[in-house]
């Protein structure tokens, strides 16, 4: 999206039942017994990507997983066994049990540096998840051991999940008491929100679902996602510190609502209005203070965070100076406005990129800098999440990168890894949105990268592997249905901007799925309708492809009711389509709030 001339509540059904042990009835554990129950492995379920692990040939994947949302996939080569390891602090002369679940051929799990006898266990073949376990005792002066998993040279990828090292922690103190006051609320068809009282001495908390540890968080609340509709789940938390893990809290049972009866994991209303706010620059639309943004806007994307250079990964967010933006608020007023919007249930995100902010994460160093610098922006302003608005040449595919499900290109792989790390760092309530152009998404129906014989634009369809890898983490995809050339729809006809037909055909592709580059054996799966909003320019000044309010209504009627579709026949009806996105809030204000009024008039 261009700066100067931009081309750019439903009730929830929840049954909450406190069960199991009342606080007064918890049997006190001896320090030794409690310490023996500690799991000392960091991020053993790989829910935080590879955090804590040294794993040059590995990555965190969302399928297959044994529990939670992630697992390890590591691929040996002819000269490397794809070892993934971490060093853990332990107590001297103490007994430990190492266990984990693996899949694949020739998978090893072991511990070295024990000070006694190093141990390992392995399986020659594990077509499905198989538990490996071994025990060891540390030497009289051993204070750390290295736990690891690896495959065998040239035998293909292996997977690992739920790796634990249980035994006494290295600290001289005591583990915390179990957390009290666990409650569940805000259940949707796929998520439940948890909160609890702080436990004295705790540095973090482990969250358990049906007896399996699914994540570790530093705060006293989290949202558990990836659940099945109309299903009861037993939920607990335990407190952690350097000395080990407490006993688990009393169990709370929460039942998810029926499909379609909730607003989704994101905390957004059933139908949401998304807009970009010019926060770092001015143009002909004029400056709009955040506090003056009307309440109709459910997601406000602060435009833009930009890199110090194209390949640095170092993202900076500089607010518009008073000389350029008369009436700009102070930093204190800006942050107060963010909190006020959040208190009203709105989501405020930092948008990275735009037309002028090309980002190419060509190296792992750039990837790590991206994570670090974006985190600083989110933390400084207390934001709800991140919008990826990579344009231009930010994303392109190498010539040998032909499978969107298994990307190889560094700028693609590193972006996926960075976004997964950020999602894991901030938890399930982290809002992640993307605003690609049609060239990077729907054009992939015809062309993907340079093509089998070369010569095509390597950017064609280049967002598809990113969207696919993050589809379980993605809150919203709002493709820019503007500043686009004609795009072939699923009817194999070209569709052009300027009317409802273009928006209907482009959105139908996202909600139906499509074969990539025409390959029926390589289909991009459909997104959920609650993950999709339609991107439109707010005014004729905002970008090519503006349509009248009547055409907006036709688009929504066709997609949510299958009426007034014109010549295009959709492949479904999606009443839970999330809503609309526009470039931009500033341009809509300039145009007398026409876009906002159209949305409010349709969805109420």
C-alpha positions in Angstrom: 0.0 0.0 0.0 1.4 3.3 -1.1 1.9 6.3 1.1 1.7 9.2 -1.3 -0.9 7.7 -3.7 -1.8 4.4 -2.0 -2.3 1.6 -4.4 -2.9 1.0 -2.1 -21.5 -10.1 18.8 -22.5 -13.1 19.3 -23.1 -14.9 22.6 -20.8 -17.7 23.4 -22.0 -21.0 24.7 -19.6 -22.2 27.4 -20.0 -24.7 30.2 -17.4 -24.3 32.9 -17.2 -26.7 35.7 -14.6 -26.7 38.4 -13.6 -30.3 39.3 -10.9 -32.4 40.9 -9.0 -31.1 43.9 -10.2 -28.1 46.0 -7.4 -25.9 47.2 -7.9 -27.0 50.8 -7.7 -30.6 49.8 -4.3 -30.6 48.0 -1.9 -32.9 49.7 1.4 -31.2 50.5 4.3 -32.7 48.7 7.8 -33.0 50.2 10.4 -30.8 48.6 12.2 -33.9 47.2 9.0 -35.3 45.7 8.0 -32.1 44.2 11.4 -31.5 42.7 11.4 -35.0 41.3 8.3 -34.2 39.3 10.0 -31.2 37.5 10.3 -31.3 33.7 13.6 -29.5 33.0 13.5 -29.6 29.2 12.9 -26.2 27.7 10.3 -26.1 25.0 10.1 -29.8 24.7 6.9 -29.6 22.7 8.4 -27.1 20.2 5.5 -24.8 20.7 7.9 -21.9 20.7 9.6 -23.1 17.5 13.2 -24.1 18.1 13.6 -21.8 21.2 16.1 -23.5 23.5 17.3 -25.9 20.9 20.4 -26.0 18.7 19.1 -27.5 15.6 20.8 -26.4 12.3 18.9 -29.0 10.2 15.5 -28.7 12.0 12.4 -26.7 11.9 9.1 -26.5 13.8 6.1 -27.8 11.9 2.4 -27.9 12.5 1.9 -31.4 11.1 2.4 -34.1 12.1 2.2 -33.3 15.8 1.6 -35.6 18.8 0.2 -32.8 21.0 -0.1 -29.1 21.0 0.4 -27.1 17.8 4.0 -27.9 16.8 6.6 -30.6 16.6 10.2 -30.9 15.4 11.1 -32.0 11.9 14.8 -32.5 11.2 16.3 -33.8 7.9 19.6 -35.6 7.9 21.9 -35.3 4.9 24.6 -37.6 3.6 27.1 -36.0 5.9 24.9 -34.8 8.8 22.6 -36.7 11.2 20.4 -33.6 11.9 21.2 -33.5 15.6 19.0 -31.2 17.8 20.3 -30.6 21.3 19.9 -28.4 24.4 21.9 -28.1 27.6 20.0 -28.4 30.8 21.1 -27.5 34.4 20.8 -30.5 36.7 21.8 -31.5 40.3 24.9 -33.6 41.0 24.4 -37.3 42.0 20.7 -37.3 41.0 18.5 -39.6 39.0 16.8 -38.4 35.8 14.4 -39.8 33.2 14.6 -38.6 29.6 11.7 -39.4 27.3 10.1 -38.2 24.1 8.0 -39.2 21.1 9.4 -39.8 17.6 8.4 -40.7 14.1 10.6 -41.8 11.2 13.4 -44.2 10.4 16.5 -44.4 12.7 15.6 -41.9 15.4 17.8 -41.5 18.5 17.1 -39.8 21.9 20.0 -39.5 24.3 21.9 -37.5 27.0 25.6 -36.7 27.1 27.9 -35.1 29.7 26.1 -37.0 32.5 29.4 -37.5 34.5 28.6 -41.2 34.7 27.5 -43.2 31.7 26.0 -41.3 28.7 22.8 -42.9 27.5 20.8 -43.1 24.3 17.8 -45.1 23.0 16.6 -45.4 19.4 14.1 -47.0 17.0 14.8 -48.3 13.6 11.3 -47.6 12.3 8.5 -45.6 13.8 5.7 -45.0 11.2 3.6 -43.4 13.9 4.5 -41.6 17.2 6.5 -44.0 19.4 7.8 -43.2 22.9 11.5 -43.5 23.6 12.8 -43.3 27.2 16.0 -43.8 29.1 17.4 -43.0 32.6 20.7 -41.9 34.0 22.3 -40.6 37.1 24.5 -37.5 37.2 28.1 -37.6 38.5 29.1 -36.1 41.8 30.1 -32.8 40.3 27.8 -32.7 37.2 25.7 -29.5 37.0 24.5 -29.7 33.4 23.8 -32.3 30.7 23.1 -32.2 27.0 19.9 -33.9 25.8 19.6 -34.5 22.1 17.7 -36.2 19.3 19.0 -37.1 15.8 18.4 -39.3 12.8 20.8 -41.1 10.6 22.8 -40.0 7.6 20.7 -39.8 4.4 17.7 -41.7 5.8 15.1 -38.9 5.4 13.4 -36.6 7.8 12.4 -37.6 11.4 9.9 -35.9 13.8 10.1 -35.5 17.6 7.6 -34.0 20.1 7.0 -33.8 23.8 10.6 -34.3 24.9 10.9 -34.2 28.7 13.7 -34.5 31.2 12.3 -35.2 34.7 14.2 -35.1 37.9 15.3 -32.6 40.5 15.9 -29.0 39.4 19.3 -27.4 39.8 18.1 -24.6 42.1 18.7 -24.8 45.8 15.2 -23.3 46.5 11.8 -24.9 46.3 9.3 -25.1 43.5 6.3 -22.8 43.9 2.9 -23.8 45.3 0.3 -24.8 42.8 -1.6 -21.8 41.2 -5.0 -21.1 42.6 -8.1 -19.5 41.1 -8.0 -21.2 37.7 -11.0 -20.1 35.7 -12.1 -20.6 32.1 -14.1 -18.1 30.0 -14.7 -16.8 26.6 -15.1 -20.3 25.0 -15.6 -20.4 21.2 -16.0 -23.4 19.0 -12.2 -23.8 18.9 -10.7 -22.0 21.9 -11.0 -21.4 25.6 -9.4 -18.5 27.6 -7.8 -19.3 31.0 -6.7 -17.1 33.9 -5.4 -17.8 37.4 -3.9 -16.1 40.4 -0.1 -15.5 40.6 1.9 -18.1 42.5 4.6 -16.7 44.8 8.0 -17.4 43.5 6.8 -18.5 40.1 8.8 -17.4 37.0 6.4 -19.0 34.5 3.5 -21.4 34.2 2.9 -24.7 32.4 -0.5 -25.2 30.8 -2.0 -28.7 30.6 -4.9 -29.9 28.4 -6.3 -33.3 29.2 -3.1 -34.2 31.1 -0.7 -33.2 28.3 1.6 -30.1 28.7 0.8 -27.8 25.7 2.7 -24.6 26.4 4.6 -22.4 28.9 3.7 -18.8 29.5 5.1 -16.1 31.7 1.8 -14.3 32.5 -1.3 -15.5 34.4 -3.6 -15.9 31.4 -3.6 -17.6 28.0 -6.0 -18.8 25.3 -5.9 -22.4 24.4 -6.7 -22.9 20.7 -6.9 -25.7 18.2 -9.8 -27.3 20.0 -12.8 -29.2 18.5 -16.3 -27.8 18.7 -18.8 -29.1 21.3 -16.1 -30.9 23.2 -15.2 -30.9 26.9 -11.6 -30.3 27.9 -9.8 -30.8 31.3 -7.5 -27.8 31.9 -4.8 -27.3 34.5 -1.8 -25.1 35.2 1.4 -25.6 37.2 3.9 -23.0 38.4 7.6 -23.1 37.5 10.8 -21.7 38.8 14.5 -22.7 38.7 13.9 -25.3 41.4 11.2 -27.2 39.4 7.5 -27.5 38.8 4.7 -27.3 41.3 1.9 -29.8 41.6 -0.9 -28.9 39.1 -3.8 -26.7 39.9 -7.3 -27.9 40.4 -8.9 -29.0 37.1 -11.3 -26.8 35.3 -13.5 -28.4 32.6 -14.5 -26.2 29.7 -16.8 -27.1 26.9 -16.4 -25.5 23.5 -19.4 -24.1 21.7 -21.0 -25.6 18.6 -19.5 -24.7 15.2 -20.3 -21.2 14.0 -21.7 -20.1 17.3 -18.7 -18.0 18.4 -16.6 -15.1 17.2 -13.4 -17.1 16.7 -10.1 -17.4 18.5 -9.1 -13.8 17.7 -11.5 -12.0 20.0 -13.0 -10.2 17.0 -16.7 -9.8 16.4 -18.4 -12.1 14.0 -18.0 -9.5 11.3 -15.1 -7.1 11.5 -14.1 -3.9 9.8 -10.3 -3.5 9.3 -8.5 -0.3 8.3 -5.0 1.1 8.0 -4.2 4.3 9.9 -1.4 6.5 8.5 0.7 6.7 11.6 4.2 7.3 10.3 3.5 9.6 7.3 1.2 12.1 5.8 -0.4 12.4 2.4 -3.4 14.1 0.7 -5.9 12.3 3.0 -4.7 14.3 6.1 -3.6 13.1 9.5 -6.1 11.3 11.8 -5.4 10.9 15.5 -5.8 7.4 16.8 -8.3 8.6 19.5 -10.5 10.1 16.7 -10.9 6.8 14.8 -14.6 5.8 15.1 -15.6 2.7 17.1 -16.7 0.9 14.0 -13.1 0.0 13.2 -12.4 -3.4 14.9 -8.8 -3.8 13.7 -6.6 -0.8 13.3 -3.3 -1.4 11.4 -0.6 1.2 12.2 1.1 2.0 8.9 4.0 1.3 8.7 7.0 -0.3 10.3 9.8 -0.3 7.8 13.3 -1.9 7.7 16.6 0.1 8.0 17.6 -1.6 4.8 15.9 -4.2 2.5 17.8 -7.2 3.9 18.6 -6.1 7.5 15.4 -7.4 9.1 15.7 -4.5 11.5 12.2 -3.0 11.6 11.6 0.5 12.9 8.4 2.4 13.6 8.8 6.1 13.5 5.7 8.2 14.2 4.9 11.1 11.9 6.6 14.3 12.9 4.6 17.4 13.7 6.1 19.3 10.8 4.6 16.7 8.4 1.5 15.8 10.4 0.0 18.9 12.0 -2.0 17.9 15.1 -0.1 14.7 15.7 -0.5 13.5 19.3 2.4 13.0 21.7 3.8 9.5 22.3 2.0 9.4 25.7 -1.3 10.4 24.1 -0.8 7.8 21.3 -0.1 5.0 23.8 -3.1 6.0 25.9 -5.3 5.9 22.7 -4.1 2.4 22.0 -5.1 1.3 25.5 -8.5 3.0 25.2 -9.1 1.2 21.9 -8.1 -2.1 23.4 -10.4 -1.5 26.4 -13.2 -1.0 23.9 -12.5 -4.5 22.4 -10.5 -3.2 19.4 -7.3 -4.7 18.1 -4.3 -2.4 17.3 -1.5 -3.9 15.2 1.7 -2.8 13.6 1.8 -3.2 9.9 5.2 -4.1 8.4 6.0 -3.1 4.8 3.9 -1.1 2.4 5.0 0.0 -0.9 8.1 1.7 0.4 9.1 -0.9 3.0 10.4 -3.9 1.2 11.6 -6.6 3.6 13.8 -9.6 2.4 14.8 -11.9 5.2 17.6 -13.5 3.2 19.6 -14.8 6.3 18.8 -16.4 9.6 20.5 -13.3 11.2 17.9 -11.1 9.4 15.2 -13.4 10.6 16.3 -13.1 14.2 16.7 -9.3 13.9 13.1 -9.2 12.5 11.8 -11.1 15.5 13.7 -8.9 18.0 12.9 -5.6 16.4 9.2 -6.3 15.8 8.9 -7.5 19.4 10.4 -4.2 20.6 7.7 -2.3 18.7 4.9 -4.5 20.0 6.2 -4.3 23.6 6.8 -0.6 23.5 3.3 0.3 22.3 1.4 -2.7 23.9 0.1 -3.9 20.6 -2.2 -6.8 19.9 -0.3 -8.3 17.0 1.2 -7.9 13.6 0.1 -7.3 10.0 2.4 -8.4 7.1 2.0 -6.1 4.1 5.0 -7.2 2.1 4.9 -5.9 -1.4 7.2 -5.3 -4.4 10.1 -7.7 -4.4 9.9 -8.7 -0.7 8.8 -12.2 -1.6 10.0 -14.2 -4.6 10.7 -17.9 -5.2 14.0 -19.5 -6.2 13.9 -21.4 -9.5 14.0 -24.8 -7.7 11.2 -23.9 -5.3 8.1 -25.5 -6.9 6.1 -26.9 -4.0 4.2 -24.3 -1.9 3.8 -26.9 0.9 7.6 -27.4 1.3 9.3 -24.1 0.5 13.0 -23.8 0.1 13.6 -20.1 -0.7 15.3 -18.4 2.3 13.2 -15.3 2.3 10.1 -17.5 2.5 11.4 -20.0 5.0 12.8 -17.3 7.2 9.6 -15.3 7.2 7.6 -18.4 8.2 10.0 -19.1 11.0 9.9 -15.5 12.2 6.1 -15.4 12.3 5.8 -18.7 14.1 8.4 -17.5 16.7 6.4 -14.3 17.3 3.1 -16.2 17.6 4.7 -18.6 20.1 6.3 -15.7 22.0 3.0 -13.8 22.5 0.6 -16.7 22.8 -2.7 -17.7 21.2 -4.3 -14.2 21.5 -1.6 -12.7 19.2 -3.4 -11.3 16.2 -1.6 -12.1 12.9 -3.0 -10.7 9.6 -1.7 -10.5 6.0 -2.4 -8.1 3.2 -0.9 -9.5 0.0 -1.7 -8.4 -3.5 -3.5 -10.6 -5.9 -0.3 -11.2 -7.9 1.1 -13.0 -4.9 -1.9 -15.1 -4.1 -4.7 -15.7 -6.7 -2.3 -15.5 -9.7 -0.9 -18.7 -8.3 -3.8 -20.5 -9.9 -2.1 -20.0 -13.2 1.6 -19.4 -12.4 3.8 -20.3 -9.5 7.3 -18.8 -9.4 9.5 -19.1 -12.5 7.5 -22.2 -13.6 8.6 -25.6 -14.8 10.4 -24.3 -17.8 11.5 -20.9 -16.3 10.9 -17.5 -17.6 7.9 -16.5 -15.3 8.0 -13.8 -12.7 9.4 -15.5 -9.5 7.0 -13.5 -7.4 3.9 -15.1 -8.9 2.0 -16.9 -6.0 4.9 -16.3 -3.6 2.7 -15.6 -0.6 1.0 -19.1 -0.9 3.7 -21.0 1.1 3.6 -18.4 3.8 -0.2 -18.4 4.1 -0.3 -22.2 4.0 2.4 -22.7 6.6 0.7 -20.3 9.0 -3.0 -21.1 8.3 -3.5 -22.4 11.8 -2.0 -19.2 13.3 -3.5 -16.7 10.8 -6.2 -14.5 12.2 -7.1 -12.7 9.0 -6.1 -12.7 5.3 -7.3 -9.6 3.5 -5.9 -9.7 0.0 -5.7 -6.3 -1.7 -8.4 -6.6 -4.4 -7.1 -3.4 -6.0 -4.2 -2.1 -8.1 -4.4 -5.4 -9.8 -4.3 -6.6 -13.4 -6.9 -9.1 -14.7 -6.8 -12.4 -12.7 -8.2 -15.7 -13.9 -10.9 -17.1 -11.5 -12.0 -20.7 -10.9 -14.3 -20.3 -13.9 -11.2 -20.0 -16.0 -12.3 -16.5 -17.1 -10.4 -13.3 -16.5 -11.9 -10.9 -14.0 -11.0 -7.2 -13.8 -11.3 -4.6 -11.1 -14.2 -2.1 -10.9 -17.2 -4.1 -9.8 -18.5 -6.8 -7.5 -17.5 -9.6 -9.9 -13.8 -9.1 -9.2 -14.2 -9.3 -5.4 -16.6 -12.3 -5.7 -14.3 -14.3 -7.9 -11.1 -13.5 -5.9 -12.7 -14.3 -2.6 -14.3 -17.5 -3.9 -10.8 -18.7 -4.7 -9.7 -18.3 -1.1 -12.7 -20.0 0.3 -12.8 -22.9 -2.2 -9.1 -23.5 -2.7 -7.4 -24.0 -6.0 -4.8 -26.1 -7.8 -1.5 -24.2 -7.9 -0.2 -23.6 -11.4 -3.1 -25.7 -12.6 -1.7 -28.9 -11.0 -4.6 -30.9 -9.7 -2.2 -32.8 -7.4 -1.0 -29.7 -5.7 -4.1 -27.9 -4.3 -4.0 -24.8 -2.0 -6.6 -25.7 0.6 -9.4 -23.3 1.4 -9.2 -20.9 4.3 -12.0 -20.7 6.9 -14.4 -17.9 6.1 -13.8 -16.4 9.5 -10.1 -15.9 8.4 -11.0 -13.9 5.3 -11.8 -10.2 4.8 -12.1 -8.5 1.5 -9.6 -5.7 0.8 -11.0 -2.6 -1.0 -9.9 1.0 -1.5 -11.9 3.5 0.6 -12.2 6.1 -2.1 -11.2 6.7 -5.7 -8.2 8.6 -4.3 -6.9 5.6 -2.3 -6.2 3.2 -5.2 -7.3 1.8 -8.5 -10.3 -0.5 -8.2 -12.6 1.5 -6.0 -16.2 0.3 -6.2 -19.5 2.0 -5.1 -21.4 1.1 -2.0 -23.9 -0.8 -4.1 -21.2 -3.0 -5.5 -19.9 -3.7 -2.0 -23.4 -4.8 -1.0 -23.6 -7.0 -4.1 -20.3 -8.6 -3.2 -21.4 -9.4 0.4 -24.8 -10.6 -0.7 -23.3 -13.1 -3.2 -20.7 -14.5 -0.8 -22.8 -14.7 2.3 -26.3 -15.4 0.8 -25.6 -16.5 -2.8 -27.9 -13.8 -4.1 -27.1 -11.1 -6.7 -24.0 -12.9 -7.9 -24.2 -11.8 -11.5 -22.5 -14.1 -14.0 -20.1 -15.7 -11.6 -21.2 -18.9 -9.7 -19.6 -19.3 -6.4 -18.6 -22.7 -5.0 -20.3 -22.1 -1.7 -22.1 -19.7 0.6 -20.2 -18.2 3.6 -22.3 -16.3 6.1 -19.4 -16.3 8.5 -17.1 -14.3 6.1 -15.2 -12.1 8.6 -15.7 -8.8 6.9 -14.0 -6.0 5.0 -10.6 -4.3 5.0 -9.8 -0.9 3.5 -6.9 1.3 2.6 -7.4 3.4 4.5 -9.0 4.9 7.6 -7.6 8.3 6.6 -8.9 8.1 3.1 -12.3 7.0 4.4 -12.4 10.0 6.6 -11.4 12.1 3.6 -14.4 10.6 1.7 -16.9 11.3 4.5 -16.8 7.8 6.0 -18.6 6.2 3.1 -16.8 2.8 3.5 -17.5 2.7 7.2 -21.2 3.6 6.7 -21.6 0.8 4.0 -20.1 -1.8 6.4 -22.3 -0.7 9.3 -25.4 -0.5 7.2 -24.8 -4.1 6.0 -23.7 -5.8 9.2 -25.5 -3.6 11.7 
